[in-house]
Amino acid sequence: ARKVFLSISKRKKPGGKLIRKGIRQQLQYVRRNLGHIERMLDELMAEAGMPFPLGHKLQRQYWIIQHVYAQQKRMYETKSRRCDDRIVSISQPHVRPIVRGKAGRPVEFGAKVSVSMIGKLAFVDHLDWDAFNESQDLIAQVERYKARFGFYPEVVLADGIYGTRANRRWLKEHGIRFGGRPLGRPRKVTSENMDEIKQLKRQRREDERSRIPVEGKFGQGKNGYRLNQIRARLASTSEAWVRSIFLVMNLIALLRFLLPFLRPSAIMDACTTWLRGMLRLDDGVGDRLTGMHPRFADASTGW
């Protein structure tokens, strides 16, 4: 099976017929191996008093491999390139391919996060391993703002994908301004509305500049806290890892507000000391926390 795979993968430009033939051969190899395993399990289970030979980890991997085989076989038979809940990793079956369309990285793997930012603080409102449309989160995020502070915001600064007609209509009904480009054709400039249009363009540019910190928060998480290098295996621990990174960034922002005279390094040391006292991490967790930020490098030496 590996020899057949390498004979195709090593080619510079394998044709579509050759790729389809290789997929069929690999599916046949997997079906043969699964059949051998099933017959061996039946023989072992037929013996009196013989327990199920596979442990929990191997049994889980065996079920996942069967599911991957069924998905790939269905796509091969229907000549399709997609399927619902497609598994791309046996060790992490919850990870899904998410099409982003970026140059160099058209497809990304990992959790998709919807974040709202109020002042210097970032809130993870929606985290999912499946692709979703962020525009559906806007109303819920605004309602969470009201639940936190008791009133609606004056303006919502969001990416253009949030500016759907339904969202704009809901915001207008609640007296909230949407800081984005208006829908429809641009207004015709006349001598009567020239000043008004200039004022709207100036306001739009100011809104775009005010939205920059939201994008910068993701850059801060990736560059400073390895948000793009989550090393957890389980979906629950990966989600906790992501939320912990945003928690640390919020704590640093709060300390900078409360202690503006301290240097950034001193703020990080204070944040580290607070986390040590609150979480009481053991040596193993301290070693994992070291991978989040260099300031936690001595976390495993004791508290």
C-alpha positions in Angstrom: 0.0 0.0 0.0 2.8 2.4 0.8 4.7 1.6 -2.4 1.6 2.4 -4.4 1.0 5.6 -2.5 4.6 6.8 -3.0 4.5 6.0 -6.7 1.7 8.5 -7.1 2.6 11.1 -4.4 6.2 11.5 -5.7 5.0 12.4 -9.2 5.1 16.1 -10.0 1.8 16.3 -11.8 -0.3 13.2 -11.3 -3.5 13.2 -13.4 -7.0 13.0 -12.2 -7.4 9.4 -13.4 -4.2 8.3 -11.7 -5.3 9.9 -8.4 -8.7 8.3 -8.5 -7.1 4.9 -9.3 -4.7 5.4 -6.3 -7.6 6.2 -4.0 -9.5 3.1 -5.1 -6.4 1.0 -4.4 -5.9 2.5 -0.9 -9.6 1.9 -0.1 -9.2 -1.7 -1.1 -6.1 -2.1 1.1 -8.0 -0.6 4.1 -11.0 -2.8 3.4 -8.8 -5.9 3.3 -7.1 -5.0 6.6 -10.3 -4.2 8.3 -11.7 -7.6 7.2 -8.6 -9.3 8.7 -9.1 -7.5 12.0 -12.8 -8.4 12.1 -12.1 -12.1 11.5 -9.4 -12.1 14.2 -11.6 -10.4 16.7 -14.4 -12.9 15.9 -12.1 -15.9 16.5 -10.8 -14.4 19.8 -14.2 -13.6 21.1 -15.5 -17.1 20.1 -13.2 -18.6 22.7 -14.8 -19.2 26.0 -14.1 -16.5 28.6 -12.0 -14.4 26.2 -12.4 -10.7 27.0 -12.4 -8.1 24.2 -8.7 -7.8 23.3 -8.6 -4.1 22.4 -8.2 -1.4 25.1 -10.1 1.8 25.1 -7.5 3.8 23.1 -7.1 1.1 20.4 -10.9 0.5 20.2 -11.5 4.2 19.8 -8.9 4.5 17.0 -10.4 1.4 15.3 -13.8 3.0 15.3 -12.4 6.2 13.9 -10.5 4.4 11.1 -13.7 2.6 10.2 -15.6 6.0 10.0 -12.8 7.6 7.9 -13.0 4.6 5.5 -16.7 5.0 5.2 -16.4 8.7 4.5 -13.7 8.3 1.9 -15.5 5.4 0.2 -18.7 7.5 0.0 -16.8 10.4 -1.5 -15.1 8.1 -4.0 -18.4 6.5 -5.1 -20.2 9.8 -5.5 -17.2 11.5 -7.0 -17.4 14.2 -4.4 -14.7 16.2 -2.6 -16.6 17.0 0.5 -18.7 15.3 3.2 -20.3 16.4 6.4 -18.1 16.2 9.6 -15.1 15.1 7.6 -12.4 13.5 9.8 -8.8 14.6 8.8 -6.9 13.3 11.9 -7.3 10.0 13.7 -5.8 11.3 16.9 -8.0 14.4 16.8 -11.3 13.5 15.0 -12.9 16.7 16.2 -10.7 18.8 13.9 -12.3 19.9 10.7 -10.9 21.5 7.5 -12.1 25.1 7.3 -11.8 26.9 3.9 -10.5 30.4 4.4 -9.4 31.3 0.9 -6.2 33.1 2.0 -3.2 33.3 -0.3 -0.9 30.4 0.6 -3.3 28.8 3.1 -6.7 28.2 1.4 -7.6 25.6 4.1 -6.9 25.8 7.8 -7.3 23.3 10.6 -8.4 24.1 14.1 -11.1 25.8 16.1 -12.9 28.8 14.7 -13.3 31.6 17.3 -15.7 34.5 17.3 -14.4 37.3 19.6 -15.9 40.6 20.8 -13.7 43.3 22.2 -14.8 46.0 24.7 -12.1 48.5 25.4 -8.9 46.5 26.0 -10.7 43.3 27.0 -11.5 40.4 24.5 -14.3 38.0 25.1 -14.5 34.6 23.4 -18.2 34.4 22.6 -18.3 31.4 20.2 -15.7 28.6 19.7 -16.5 25.7 17.4 -14.6 23.1 15.5 -17.0 23.2 12.6 -17.1 26.1 10.2 -19.9 28.7 10.9 -20.9 32.1 9.7 -19.9 34.8 12.2 -22.8 37.1 11.2 -25.1 34.8 13.1 -23.3 35.7 16.4 -23.8 39.5 16.3 -27.2 39.7 18.0 -26.2 37.3 20.7 -22.9 39.2 21.3 -24.8 42.5 21.6 -27.2 40.9 24.0 -24.3 39.7 26.1 -23.0 43.2 26.2 -26.3 44.4 27.7 -26.3 41.5 30.2 -22.8 42.6 31.4 -23.3 46.3 31.5 -27.0 46.8 31.7 -27.4 48.8 28.4 -26.8 48.4 24.7 -23.7 49.8 23.1 -23.8 53.1 21.1 -22.0 51.6 18.1 -20.9 48.2 16.8 -17.6 48.1 14.9 -17.4 44.8 13.1 -16.1 43.1 10.0 -18.1 43.5 6.8 -19.4 39.9 7.0 -21.5 41.0 10.1 -23.3 43.7 8.1 -26.2 41.6 6.8 -29.6 43.2 6.3 -31.1 41.3 9.2 -28.3 42.4 11.6 -28.5 46.1 10.4 -32.3 46.0 10.8 -32.0 44.6 14.3 -29.4 47.2 15.3 -31.4 50.0 13.9 -34.5 48.9 15.8 -32.4 49.1 19.1 -30.9 52.4 18.3 -27.3 51.0 17.7 -25.2 52.4 14.9 -23.3 49.9 12.7 -19.8 51.1 11.9 -19.5 49.7 8.4 -19.9 50.5 4.8 -23.6 51.0 3.9 -25.4 48.6 1.6 -26.5 49.5 -1.9 -25.1 52.0 -4.4 -23.2 55.0 -3.1 -25.1 58.2 -2.8 -24.9 60.8 -5.6 -22.8 63.8 -4.5 -24.5 67.1 -4.8 -23.9 70.5 -3.5 -26.5 70.0 -0.8 -25.2 66.7 0.6 -21.4 67.1 0.0 -20.6 68.0 3.6 -22.7 65.2 4.9 -21.1 62.6 2.7 -17.6 63.9 3.7 -18.6 63.6 7.4 -19.8 60.0 6.8 -16.6 59.0 5.1 -14.6 60.6 7.9 -16.7 58.7 10.4 -16.2 55.4 8.5 -12.4 55.8 8.4 -12.4 56.5 12.1 -14.5 53.4 12.7 -12.1 51.3 10.7 -9.1 52.6 12.7 -11.0 51.8 15.9 -11.5 48.2 14.8 -7.8 47.6 14.4 -7.3 46.5 18.0 -9.6 43.5 17.4 -7.4 42.2 14.7 -4.3 43.0 16.7 -5.6 40.9 19.6 -5.3 37.8 17.4 -1.8 38.8 16.4 -0.9 39.3 20.0 -2.2 35.9 20.9 -0.4 34.2 18.0 2.9 35.9 18.4 3.1 36.2 22.1 1.1 33.3 23.4 1.2 30.7 20.6 -2.5 30.9 19.9 -1.8 29.2 16.6 0.2 26.4 18.2 -2.3 24.7 20.5 -0.7 21.4 21.5 -3.6 19.9 23.4 -5.1 16.7 22.0 -8.7 16.7 23.3 -11.3 19.2 22.2 -12.1 20.2 25.8 -8.5 20.8 26.7 -7.8 22.7 23.4 -10.8 24.9 24.2 -9.6 25.6 27.7 -6.1 26.4 26.3 -7.5 29.0 23.9 -9.7 30.6 26.5 -6.8 30.7 29.0 -4.7 32.6 26.5 -7.4 35.3 26.2 -7.7 35.3 30.0 -4.0 36.0 30.4 -4.2 38.8 27.8 -7.1 40.3 29.6 -5.3 40.1 32.9 -2.3 41.9 31.4 -4.6 44.6 30.0 -6.2 45.1 33.4 -2.9 45.3 35.2 -1.7 47.9 32.7 -4.8 49.9 33.5 -4.5 49.6 37.3 -0.7 49.9 37.4 0.2 52.2 34.4 3.6 53.2 35.9 5.0 49.6 35.7 7.1 48.3 32.9 5.5 45.6 30.6 8.0 43.0 32.0 7.0 43.9 35.6 3.3 43.6 34.6 3.9 40.1 33.2 5.8 39.1 36.4 2.9 40.3 38.5 0.4 38.4 36.3 2.5 35.3 36.6 2.7 35.6 40.4 -1.1 36.0 40.6 -1.7 32.9 38.4 0.6 30.9 40.5 -1.2 31.8 43.7 -4.7 31.3 42.2 -4.2 28.1 40.1 -1.6 26.3 42.3 -0.2 24.5 39.3 1.7 21.3 39.8 5.0 20.6 38.0 3.4 18.9 35.0 1.0 21.8 34.3 3.8 24.2 34.8 5.8 22.5 32.1 2.8 22.8 29.7 2.3 26.4 30.7 5.9 27.1 29.8 5.0 26.6 26.2 2.4 29.4 26.3 4.8 32.2 27.1 8.5 32.6 28.0 7.6 34.4 31.2 6.3 31.1 32.6 9.7 29.4 32.0 10.3 28.9 35.8 6.8 27.6 36.5 7.9 24.0 36.9 10.5 24.9 39.6 7.9 25.2 42.4 5.5 27.8 43.7 
